[in-house]
Structure formats: C-alpha cells, structure tokens
Amino acid sequence: MSQDKNEWGSNLSFILAMIGSAVGLGNIWRYPYVLYSNGGGAFYIPYIVAILLMGIPFLILEYGVGYNYKSSFAKAVKKINAKWEYLGWFLPVSVFMIMIYYSAILGWDGIYMILSFTKGWGADPNAFFTTTLLQSSESMSGLLNFIPVIAVAMLLSWAIIWLISHRDLEKGLGKVSKALVPLLFLIMVVIVGFSLTLPGASIGLAELFNPDWSLLFNFNIWMAAFGQIIFSLSLGMSIAFTYASYTKDGSDLVTNTISIALANSLFENFAALGVFSILGYMSMQSGTAVADLVTQGTGLVFIVYPTVFNVLGNWAYVLGPLFFMAVYLAGLTSILSTIEPLSFSIQNKFGLTRSKTMTILIIVGAAISMLYATSFGGCLLGVVDTFVNQIAILIGVVAECIVFAWLFNAEKLIDFLNSRSKTLKLGKWWLVVVKYILPIVVTIIWIGGMVDAISNSGFEILLFTILSAAVLLITSFIFTIRPAKNPDWDNVEERV
C-alpha cells in the first residue's frame, strides 16, 4: 500500500476543501455580470430553481457514488462498466487542462498583488494589462514572444501548488483548506463592507438588483442560471466524486451537499455586492453609466478594478492588496482541486504514490503552461477555456448522468444516503431529476455552447480548438489502453 494517505482527517476538512473548490474566480468575476445581464433581481428565480433542481441533486449523486466506491473516478467508472473507462479518464484530463490555464490567471494576479501596493499599473490600466504585461497578440506568431515576468509568476504558483499537493491529503490540502477558505471569506467581508460605504455604492446596487421581470419568459435567462450553477459548483468535473471518495465512513453527504451549495451561493452573491458597489462609485466619479463599466472575466479584475483604485485615494493601498489577495486565494483553493481527479486515477491504475504522481503532473503542467507566458497566451487561454467548459465538460456531465444514474442505478443510493441525512430525505423525485431532467437540460446547454463556440471562431481559434480536442482525446485514450500496474486496479469494494 502507498505510504501516502488519501483520506480527510475530518468532515470539516472535506466541507472546506469542497467550498474552496467551488468558490473560485467565477464567483468574483463571472457571477456578478451574469446576475446583472440576466434580469437583475428577477434572475434569482431561475437561479434558485437551478440550485434546487440541478446543483444539489447532481452533487448528491456524485458524492453518493464517490463514497460508495472509495476509489478514483476512472477506477469507479471502469467498475460500473468497463466499456466506459474512457469517460473515467476524459473528465479528469479535461479538468487538468483547466488547471494548466488557470495557473496563468494566478500568475497575472500574483503580479497585480505586488503592483497594488504602488498602483504600478499606471494611469491607463487597460493599456498596461493588454500591451505592457500580456503584450497581447491574436496571431500564432505571438507564441514566439516569451514574457519572463509572467513565466516566473506562474512558476511560483506551481511551486505553491506542489508544496501543498504532494503531501498526504490531510497534511497538505486538508490543513490548507482549513486556513485559506475562512481567510478568503474574511477578506471578502472586509472588501464588501468597505465597498458598501463608498459614495455612489447605491447607484451600482440599484443597477444590479433592478428586476426585469419580462426576462423570466426568455429561455436564455434560464439557461444562464443552469450554466452558472454547473460552473460555479464544478458539477460533473469528477472533483466532487474524488473528494467524496476521501471521506470517512458515516459522513452525512446530503447535509454536506446543502452546506456547500449554500456557502458557494452566499459567497458569490456577497461578492456581487462589492463588485457593483465599486462600479457605482466609479460611475459617480467618472460620469459613466454603470452599464458601460460592467464587464466580466479578466477585464473586471485587471482593468476595471485598477481603474477604480486609481481614483480611490489612499484607501486603495489597503483595498487593492486585499482584493488581489482574495482573487489569488479563490484561484488557489480552486486550482488545488483540479489536480486531484487525475492524480488519484493515476495512483489507482499505475501504483504510484501520491507524492510522486503529484510531482510528475505538476512538472508536466508547469511545462505546458509556459505557452500562456507568451504574447499569444491570453488568446490561447480564451480558446481552451471555451472548449473545455462549453464543450468537453458539458458532454462529460451528460455521460456521467448516464453512467451514474442509469448504469450504476442511483436508486440503490437512496436508503443509504437517507440513513445518514439529518436534513433532506431523497425519494423518487431525486431519481426523476438525475435520470431525466439533468441530462436533457445539460444537453441543451451543451448544444448552445457548441453553436456559440463555432459561430464566434476565426481560423486560428478553430485550429487551436481542434488541437485542444485532439490533446484531450488522445491523452484520455492513452491512459485508457495502458495496462494497469497496480494489482488492485480491478478490485473495488462497494459500500451500498
């Protein structure tokens, strides 16, 4: 047996690690924009429906099957049906691809965390980010222009990830989650609390929550809500499955699911208060409408926020570092989870220790991530992010619903989960959701993502999308056909 122990030391470690995985950059820079652009206060109706109909039921399914097998995602899928082993590698490899480009965003934020002490981005944050730092190029020739400062910042992030991940689970990830997740929430409380006191904060909040009830009859707002929950809670990424497989016997998985979904929802809605309070202040200072300022993604974090800090006065020297530290912690707690599914699957099949597996994956990931430390890196990141999240992960979620709900037969989990649940009791309604409703809804979202990705693609974007797909498919195929070196690969003990 490996000397590395893959088990949480306590239920608290599991809950905080899952909250850390769920609470990421998307909560800070994606959700506020989604809320604002989809009816404001009216968006909460489809949002809550999506949590109750998709978020909680699907997490319970992943947790239940993960706990049942107490093994890696690939090993469990193979046990359910050997013909589906390819899926068992497809999703962990997809998530590892997310980890690689996520490291670039962590690197950028690390640079900004240092710059925030002196407002080192200068008077024009837009020009600094796109031209000075990223030296952005939409041409593939940009791959030849290496940017050392970004590479160093990314490698430092990879070193931090290795220091945490290569250790035994509880000594590394478990202990760090107990420290970083509460710290992240505390920093966000300080940021939002201060933001709410800014002149003009009410302008931003009025824009955010102004409900457009007519949009409730728009199909897109409902798809936006379900899409947000999929990405926000990392549904179908094999992360929840893997973390549940590390839990101790007797865990109340249903109650844990509710706690994690609630914490994630509270964080992203709380973050939205801070984002729009600051946008309201900026609107008042600049005379620019909030609608012309609001954005999502890197534009919000690395352009809009620095622009606000430039006019905030001395308080910016406190709020700036706190904000970029919060973004870094959110990114770090999420990125730590993206290596676990592939690492555990490799450990199970090839008999490597956790320490050795993590070290190899981090070296490989760090080497590949240097593509993002080039002038073409920002464009490449957008291409890979769109492919993995809108195409690969979603089709994996549909396949996972089929394997877990139908082939595994989710019905046999009900009595097992209910016997430990102190809150929600599962019944036939849950089976209807995971067997029928979820696959249909996610398929619709996947089709929409495919259409969007293809319709917005030029030649170079389409080329790198195809290359990303080829890397994912071939890598997953290699892991599938390679003979197992661990004699226990075919031995799986079930708990249900």
N, C-alpha and C positions, 0 to 999 in steps of 0.2 A: 504493500500500500504506500502511496505517496506520503512523504513527510509533511506536505502542505495540507492544511485542513480547510475544506470548503464548507464551512457552516457558520451561521451567525452566532455570536455569543449570547444574544438576547433578542427578543421580539422587537425591542426598541431599535436595535441596530438595523433590522430588516425594514422597519417602517421609515426610519430616517434616510436609509440608503435609497429606498423607492421614491420618497419625496424628493430627494436630491436628484434622482434620475429624471423625474417628471418636471421638476422646477428647473427650467433652463432658459436659454436665450430667447426662445419662442414666447415665454411668458412676459418678457420685458419688451421685446421689440416687435413681436408679431401680434399678440392678442389685443393690445390697445387699438391698433389700427383696424383689426377685424371687427372689434366691437363698434368702433366709430363708423366704419364704412358699411355696416350692415344693420342700420336702423337704430343705432344707439341703444337706449333703454329697451326698445322693442326686441333687440337681439337676445335678451335674457330668456325669452320664452323658448325659442329653439335651442338655445344653449343649455338650459336646464333639462329639456327633453333629451338632448343628445347625451348628457351625462347619465341620466337615468336609464335611457334605452340602449346606449352603446358603451359608455365609459365603464360604469360599474359592472354590468353583466359580462362584458368581454374580459375585464381584469379578473373577475371571479373565475372565469373559465381557464384563463392562463395560469392563475395561481393554483387552482384545483388540480389541473393535470401536472403542473410542475412539482407540486408537493407529492402527488401520487407516485411519480417515478423517482424523485430524488436523484435525478441524473441530468446530464446535459440535454439541450434541446435536440441535437442531432441523434443522440442515443435513444431518446424517448420516441421521436418520430419513427425511427427505424423499428423500434419495438412494436409500435402501433400497427405499422405496415411497412415492411422492408422496401416496397416499391416507391415509397415516398421519402426515402432517406435524403434524396437530393434537396427537398424542401428544408430538411434539417440543417443543411449547410448554406442554402441560398439566403435565408434570413440573417443568420449570424454574420455572413460575409457582407451582406448589404449594410448591416449596422456598423461593421468595422470600416466600411468605406465612408460612412458618416463621420466616424471618429477621426479619420485622416484629414478631411477638410475642416472639421471643427477645430482642429489644432491650429489652423491658420487664423481663425477668428480669435482664439485665445491669445495667440501671439500678437495680433493687432491690438487687442485690449490691454495686454501687458505693457505695450509701448505707450498707449494712451494713459495708463495708470501713472506712469512716470511723468509724462508730459503735463498731466493735470496739475501738478504741483507748481508749475510755472506758466500754464497756458501756452505750452510750447507749440501748439498748432497754429499760432499766429492769428492775424486779423481775418483771414479767409479760410475757415476750416474745410470748406468744400475743396478748394484748390490744394490744400495741404494733404488731405486724405487721398484724393484721386491721383494727383500729379506728383507731389513730393514723396509721399510714403509708398503708395502702391505703384506709382509710375505706370498707371493702367494702360493696357493695350488690348484691343479686341482682335489683334492679329496673332496667329500662331507663332510668328517670329518673336513675340514677346517672351516665349519660353527660353530664349537665349539670353535674356537680360535678367541676371540673378541679383536679388536685393538682399545683401548680407544682414542688415539690421532686422528684417522680418525673419530670416532664417534663424538667427540667434535667438530671437524671442520665441519662436516656435520650438526650437530645440530645448530651451529652458522649460517650456511647458511639458514637453515629452519627458524630461528628466523628473519633473514633479510627479507626473503620472506613473512613471516607473517606480519611484520611491514608495508610492502608496500601493500600487497594484501587485508588485512582485512578492509581497509579504503574505503570510497567512491571512485569510479573508477578514477575520475579526480584528487582528492586529493592525491591518492596513486599512482597507475600505471601511470596515465597521467603526473603528476608532475615529477616522477622519470624518465620516458622516455625522457622528455624534457632535463633533466640534463645528464643522463648516455649515451644516444646514441651519442650526439655531443662529449662528453668526450671520448668515445670509439674511434670515428673516429680521434679525435685529437691525442690520444696516438698512434694509428696505423700510423699516418702520421710521428710522431717523430721516431718511431721504423724503419719504412721503409726508411725514409730519412737517418738515421744513417747507416742502413744496406747497403745502396747503396754506401756508402763511404768506406766500408771495402775493404782491399786488397783481390782480388780474387772474388769479387762480380760478376764480368763479367763472370767468369767461370760458376757460378751457373745459371746465366741468360741465357747464351748461351745453357746450357743443357736444361733449361726449355722450351725455345721458339724454339729450333731446330725442324723444322716441318718434320714429317714423313708422306708425302702425300699419301703413299701407304695404310696407315691405314684407309683412308676415305672409302675404299671399304670393310672394316671389319665391320661386323654387330655389334660387341661388342662396338666399339667406339661410335656408335650412341646410343646404349642402355645406355652406361655410361653417355653420355650427358643428356639424358632424365631423368635418375635416379638422377643425380646431381641436376637438376632443381626441381624435386619433393621434395627431401630432403632439399635443400637449401632454397626454398621458402615456406616450410611447407605446400605443397599442399595437400588438402584432409584431413587435420587433424582437421577440424572444428574450427581451430583458426581464420582463415581469416573470416569465416562466423560469428563467435561470435563477433569479433572486428567490423565488418561492421554493426552488429545489434546495436552497441552502438553509431553509428554516428548520427549527427544531420541531420535534413531534408535538402534536397537540395545539398547534397555532390556530388561532381564530382567524382564518383567512378572509372570511366575509366582512367582519368588522374592520380588519386591517384595510381592506379594499375601500370601504367607505371613508375611513380616516384619511387615506392617501389621496383619494379623489377630492375630498373636501379641502384638504390643505393646499393642493395644487390650485383649485379654483379660487380659494381665498387669496392666494399669493398673486395670481395673475390679475385679479380684479383690483387688488390693493395697488399693484404696480401701475395699473391703468390710471388710478387717481393721481399718482405722482407725475406720470408722463403728461397728462393733459393739464394738470395744474401748471407745470413748467411751460407747456405750449401756450397756455393762456397768458402767462406773464410775458412771454416773448411776443405774443400778438399785441399786447398793450404797449410794450416798449417800442416795437418796430412799426406798428400801424398796419401790419399784415394780417389778413384773416387767418384764423386757425386752420381753415380748410386748405389754405395754401402752404401751411407749415407741416401739417401732419404727413407722416410717411412711416414706413416700416423697414425692418432689416438694418443693414449697416448704415443706411442714410440717417436713421434716427439716432443711433448710438454714436457714430463717429463724425457726424456733420451737424445735426440739429442741436444735440446736447452741448458740444463745444461752443457753438454759436451763442447758446443761452449763457453758458459760463462766462463768455467774453463780456457780457453786459450785466453780469450779476454782482460785480464788485468783489470785495474781499471774501464774502461768503463762498465764492466759487472755489477758493483754495481749500475749503473743507468739504463742500458738497461734491466737487469734481472727483477727488480721490475716492471718496466713499462710493460714488456712483460706479466708477470703473472697477472698483474692488468688488462691488455687488455683482456686476456683469461677469467678472472673472470667476467668482465663486460659483455663480449659477452655471457657467460653462464648464467649470472643473467638475462639479458634482454630477453633471450630466455625462460628460465625456468619460468619466471613470466607469460608468455603467455600460458604455458601448463596446468595451473590450471583453466583458465577462462572457457573453454567449459563445463567441468563437473560441476563446481561451478554454472554457470548460469542455467544449465539444472536442477540442484537440487533446486535452488531457485524457478524456474518456477513451478516445479511439486509439491514440498512439502511445499512451502510457507515460507521458512526460509529466514532470512535476509542475505545479502552479508557477513556481518561481522561474523555471526555465522557459515555459510557454509564454509567460508574460514578457520576459526579456526579449525573446525572439520576435514576438508580434510588435513590440514597441520599437525595436530596431528597424523592422521592415516598414512599419507605419511611418516612422520618422523619416526614413529614406525617401519613401514615395511622396510624403508631404512637402518635400522641397520643391515639387512642381508648383506649389502655391506660393513659394517665395520668389516668384518671377513676375514680370510685368503682365503676363497673361493669367496669373494666378487668380485674380478677382473674377475674371470672366469664366475661367475654368471651374471655380467654386460654384458659381451660379448654375452652370450646366450640370455638374454632378449632383448638386443639391436637388435640382428639379427632377432629374432622372430617378434618383434613389427614393425621394419622398413621394413624388406624384405617380411613379410607375412601378418601381421594383417593390417597395414596401407594401403598397396597397394590394398588389396582386398576391403578395405573400400572406397578407391578412385574410383574404378570401380563401386561399388554400388552407390556412391554419384553421379557419372556421370549419371547413370540410373535414379535416383530419381529426380535430379535437371534438367537435360536436357530433359528427356522424360516425367516423371510423372507430374512434375511441369509445363513443357513446356517452355523451355528457350526462345522461340521465342517472348513471350509477354514481355520480358525484354528489347528488342532491342530499341523500341521507347522511353521507359522510360529512359534508360541509355544514349542514344544519345542526348536527350533533355538537358542533364546536362553536356555532354562532350565537353570540349574545344579543344580536340586533336583528338583522334581516333574515327571514327564512325563505329559502328558494322553493319554487314549485314549478308547475307546468309552464307558467308564463315565461320563466327563465329559459326553458328549452325552446319555446317558440322564438324568443329573441335571438339566441345564439345559433339556432339551426336555420332560421328562415330570414328574419329581418336584417340581421347584421350582414350576411353575405350579399344580400340584394343591395342594401344601402352602400356598402363599400364598393361593390362593383360599379354602381352608378358614379360614385366619386372618382373611381379609377378611370372610367371612360372619359369623364370630364377632364381629368388630369392629363390623359393621353392626348386628347384633342388640343388642349391648351399648349402642351409642350411641343407638339408637332407644328401647330399653326404659327407659333412665335419663333420658329427656328430658322436661322440662316444656314448656309453651307457649313461653316466651321462649327457652329453649335450642334448641328445634326451629326457631324462627323464625330465629335467628342462624346455625344450621347451614345452613338453606336459603339465607340471604343469602350466607354464605361460599361455598357451592357455586355460586351464581349469579355471584359475582365471579370465581371461578376459571374457570368455563366460558366466560363472556363475554369475559374478558381473553384467554384462550387462543385463542378464535375470532377476535378482532380481530387478534392477531399472525399468525394463520394466513392470513387473507384479505388482509391488507395487501400490496400489491405490493412486491417487493424493489427496493431502490435500489442494491444492490451488484451489478455486472455478473458477479461471480464466484459468485453465490449458487447457480447450477445446475452449477458446475464443482467436482467433488470428485475428488481423486486418491487412489486406493486403494493400500495397501501390501501387500495379500495377494493 
